[in-house]
Amino acid sequence: MSDLPRSVVEEGRRILDERGGTSTGTAHTSSSDDAPASVEVYEAETLAELAANPPAPASFLLRRYWPSDAYGVVAAPSKAGKTWLALDIAVAVATGGRALGSIEVDRPGRVLVFLGEGGRRNAWRRLRAVCEYHDLDPAEVDGLHLVYRSPSLNDAGALADVARLVAEVAPVLVIVDPLYLAAAGSDGASLYSMAGVLERAQRIAEAVGSALMLVHHYNQTGKGSGPGRMSGAGPEEWGRVLWSVDVDRGTSTYPEGSVAHLTVNVRGGEVADAAFAVTREVWSDDPDDLDALMHYELTAGEVRTGTGRMMSARDRALRVLADDPDAWLTPSEVQDLDAEWSHLQPDYKPIMTDTVSRALSAAAKAGLCRRKGGGPNDPALYMASRSDA
């Protein structure tokens, strides 16, 4: 039985009705003035009725990795830069760009972010850096809405305020960062206690057709893997999409800058198991000045397969060609570009030009890339096979 205040659910039903949706078949509080707010009336539909009026076709918010109506969790170790990740996604969705450097946003629109840590000044400094990376003017990003506190999901009055704000903004994505503050007062070790917290957030987002992303921490024991590393009970069981982020630290080229190699493993009931990786570098113009401009940059990373197999020299050379599919490159140029990439990858060392040349020659013979030249006075040039140039 839900303990959502009546105003929250009634607001959600009103929004659904205005948008041509229906609350039939969903649990809702009684509209009778005499009924207690926590009493629900359940309605059922037959399979024939469902077949006659099926749900709208599904779509993605973040292509392949997050359905547009899904609720779920992004979890990582402490101080791994989870807020950077959340803000990058928020900016990309609000502006229709690419999230985390490469993920297509299929449903751009307003985003509502609850930032429980850092405050307004910290958020501005980070968002200014993220917008710089995305080549955006922050003054023109009016689809990103920020709240500098956590939604209190255990307080009925706060819940009603959150529901009204969500209804007013009508976002396509709600981000709550971090979960532990939003769930304050709950028993994080109890699945039953956390179930109520998670369902309240879920129902408020569902009322406006928004995706919901909760930013969470890994446990402190280091036990488990993937979603099994998520702290406490509830998030792993509840989320329709689960992102578990593993982090390796690198060495920045900037004084007191930071480099983090992120591998994101994706699991969910409606998305295929997948993984992607990015390297994030953050630095300041003046580490001694808290008001100095910060800068943020992402570089494509590589994920090991489940067997731990590393990328081959051929794979690395083809990756360079794919990054600029319209360019003819010499093995030496490919080696230079690969060296820039490998500098940011903790598990890879630079490869020699001769190795690159042999790898590209074999790839061309296998039809994996194009080749021209190669005579005594005509150096071989290579291009990605998908190019029409």
C-alpha positions, 0 to 999 in steps of 0.5 A, spaced: 500 500 500 502 506 497 503 512 502 503 517 497 499 524 498 493 524 494 495 531 491 501 527 488 497 522 485 492 526 483 497 531 479 499 525 476 493 523 473 491 530 471 497 531 467 496 524 464 489 526 462 491 533 459 496 529 455 491 524 452 493 519 456 490 514 461 490 512 468 486 506 467 489 500 469 494 504 474 493 504 481 491 511 484 488 514 490 481 514 491 478 521 489 473 521 495 473 526 500 472 521 505 477 516 503 484 516 506 489 518 502 493 512 503 487 507 500 488 505 493 483 503 488 486 498 483 483 497 476 484 491 471 483 490 464 483 484 460 488 482 455 483 483 450 482 490 452 490 491 452 490 488 445 485 493 443 489 499 446 496 497 446 501 502 449 505 507 444 511 504 441 517 504 445 523 509 444 530 511 447 532 517 451 539 515 450 540 510 444 541 503 446 542 504 453 536 508 456 529 507 454 525 514 454 520 511 459 525 507 464 527 508 471 534 506 473 540 507 477 547 510 475 552 507 480 560 508 481 565 508 487 566 514 491 569 520 488 569 517 481 566 523 478 558 521 478 556 528 478 560 530 472 557 524 468 550 526 470 551 533 468 554 531 461 548 527 460 543 532 462 546 538 458 546 533 452 539 531 453 537 538 454 540 540 447 540 534 443 547 533 443 551 527 444 551 524 451 558 522 454 562 524 447 558 518 443 551 516 445 545 519 441 540 522 444 533 520 441 529 524 445 531 531 447 527 535 451 527 539 458 531 536 464 530 536 471 536 535 476 536 535 483 543 536 486 544 534 493 552 535 493 556 541 491 551 547 491 550 553 486 557 555 485 560 548 484 554 546 479 555 553 475 563 551 475 562 544 472 556 546 467 560 551 464 566 546 463 561 541 460 558 546 456 565 548 453 566 541 451 559 541 448 561 547 444 555 551 447 553 557 450 550 556 457 546 562 457 542 559 451 541 552 455 534 554 457 532 546 457 536 544 463 533 546 470 537 545 476 535 544 484 540 545 489 538 540 494 535 533 494 528 531 494 526 528 500 522 522 498 520 520 505 517 527 507 509 527 504 510 535 504 516 535 500 513 529 495 507 534 494 512 540 492 517 535 488 511 533 484 508 540 482 515 542 480 516 536 476 509 537 473 511 544 471 517 543 468 515 537 464 521 534 463 523 528 459 529 526 464 529 527 471 536 526 475 537 525 482 544 526 485 545 522 490 540 517 492 543 517 499 540 524 500 534 523 497 532 517 501 535 520 508 531 517 514 530 510 510 533 503 512 538 502 506 539 495 508 532 493 508 529 492 501 522 493 504 524 500 506 527 502 500 522 500 496 517 505 498 522 511 497 524 508 490 517 507 488 515 514 490 520 517 485 518 512 480 511 514 480 512 522 480 516 521 474 512 516 470 506 521 471 509 526 466 512 520 462 519 522 464 525 517 464 528 517 471 536 516 473 538 516 480 545 517 482 548 512 487 554 509 490 558 503 490 558 499 497 564 500 501 566 493 502 569 492 495 565 486 494 560 484 488 561 486 481 557 490 476 550 492 479 552 487 485 557 493 487 551 498 489 550 500 496 544 497 500 538 494 498 533 496 493 536 499 487 539 493 483 532 490 484 528 496 482 532 499 476 529 497 469 536 500 467 543 499 471 549 502 469 555 500 473 561 505 472 568 502 474 574 507 474 581 507 473 585 513 475 590 516 470 595 521 469 593 528 467 598 533 462 595 539 466 598 541 473 593 538 479 588 536 473 585 529 474 584 523 469 579 518 470 578 512 465 571 510 466 568 503 463 560 503 464 557 496 464 549 497 462 544 491 464 536 492 464 530 488 462 529 491 455 536 493 453 542 488 451 547 487 456 553 492 453 559 496 455 562 502 453 568 506 455 570 514 456 576 517 459 575 524 462 580 529 464 578 535 468 583 541 469 583 548 472 586 554 469 589 556 476 588 550 481 589 555 487 583 559 485 576 556 486 573 561 481 578 560 475 575 556 469 575 549 469 575 545 463 572 538 461 574 533 456 572 526 454 576 521 449 573 515 447 576 509 451 576 501 449 572 496 453 576 489 455 571 483 452 569 478 458 575 474 457 579 480 458 582 480 451 586 486 449 585 490 443 590 488 437 594 492 433 589 491 427 583 493 432 587 500 434 589 502 427 582 501 424 579 505 430 584 511 428 581 510 421 574 510 423 575 516 427 576 520 420 573 516 415 574 521 409 582 521 410 587 517 407 593 516 412 600 513 412 602 508 417 606 513 421 600 518 421 596 512 424 601 511 429 601 518 431 594 518 432 594 512 436 599 514 441 595 520 443 590 515 444 594 510 448 597 516 452 590 516 456 589 509 456 592 505 463 592 498 459 595 500 453 602 502 450 604 505 444 605 501 438 611 501 433 610 504 426 612 497 423 607 494 427 601 499 425 604 498 417 603 490 418 596 490 421 593 495 416 596 491 410 593 485 413 586 489 414 586 491 407 587 484 404 581 482 409 577 488 406 577 491 413 579 498 410 582 501 403 589 501 401 592 505 395 599 506 393 605 502 396 610 502 391 617 504 392 616 512 391 609 511 393 607 510 400 601 506 402 595 510 404 589 507 408 582 509 409 576 506 413 572 501 408 566 505 409 568 511 406 566 513 399 572 518 398 
